Every structure is written in structure tokens, then in C-alpha cells.
Amino acid sequence: MKSLADQLAQYADYHRDSRNVISHMVGIPLIVVAVATLLSRPAIAIAPLLLSPAALAGIIAAIFYLRLDTRFGIAMTLLLALSIWVGQVLAAQSTVLWLASGLGMFIVGWVIQFIGHYYEGRKPAFMDDLMGLAIGPLFIVAELGFLLGLRHDLRRAVQEKAVGIRSGAGGLQV
């Protein structure tokens, strides 16, 4: 498995334009909540929990993020739990509201993403590597952490690796 710095650097190589990064800070959370919403049916009540495809996907994703990095993994687990909770609340509504909210957020989130990539002038990362779909939410959490002044060592490592990726791909610099 690639390191956290390797994963983030590869993803960052597709996200250099600040408008694209900002669009991802809106679009990715919308998509994550939309997927949690759409996968929250059917659900089976077990004790105080609802077991659904969303919960199973969230557990698998949380394990992946925790194995990649403990600190960001904890943050991602909490955010996934929040997304699943919102998804369960929406899934408990009428079928029309559940589908309209889930599909609406999904479509709007992807439109925002593709607008960002228009500014970037480059296709989304997942088109070259499906792992980009899992790394996208983590990238947003890492970017927010970096903006808050956290994880300086990781930020430097990602920047150095991203420069290496871009330099190897044609001599462009960050």
C-alpha cells in the first residue's frame, strides 16, 4: 500500500489550481453525504445501530483511512460517521425525499467537481486511478489540516513528492 504522502501527492498533482481545490471542498462532502444517503436503504436495526450498505462501506473506508494514517484516519472516521448519520436521517424520509436529496447532492457535487477541473485544465484523478475516489475526501481533510497549520512534515513531503511527479511528467513545477 502506498504511503499517505504518496497517495496525497498523486492526488495533489491533479489539483494545483486553487479554484479546483475550493470546488473540491464543496463538491466532495456533497458526494460523500449523497453516497451515504443513497446507500442508507435498506437498513436493519441491530440494537441501537442501523446496519446498511452505507454503514458497511463506511466501516471499510474507515479501516482503510486508519491503516493509512492514524490521525487523519480518526478524523475521516468521525466525518464518515456524521455523513452516515445524515444519510440515515434522509433515508428515513419518504422515498421521494430520500432519492431527491441523495441524487440531487450527488449530481450537484459532481457538477461542482467538473467545474473545478475545467479551471484545472486536467481530468479528475480517478479517471487514471480509481483510488482517487477514496483519496479525494482524505485530500480535503488534509488540506484543511494544512490550512490550520497541522502536519507540517506531511505537507512538505506531499509537496516534494508532487513536484517529483509533475517534473517526471514533463518538467512542470508546483
Secondary structure, 3 states (H helix, E strand, C coil): CCCHHHHHHHHHCCCCCHHHHHHHHHHHHHHHHHHHHHCCCCCEEECCEEECHHHHHHHHHHHHHHHHCHHHHHHHHHHHHHHHHHHHHHHCCCHHHHHHHHHHHHHHHHHHHHHHHHHHCCCCHHHCCCCHHHHHHHHHHHHHHHHCCCCHHHHHHHHHHHHHHHHHCCCCCC
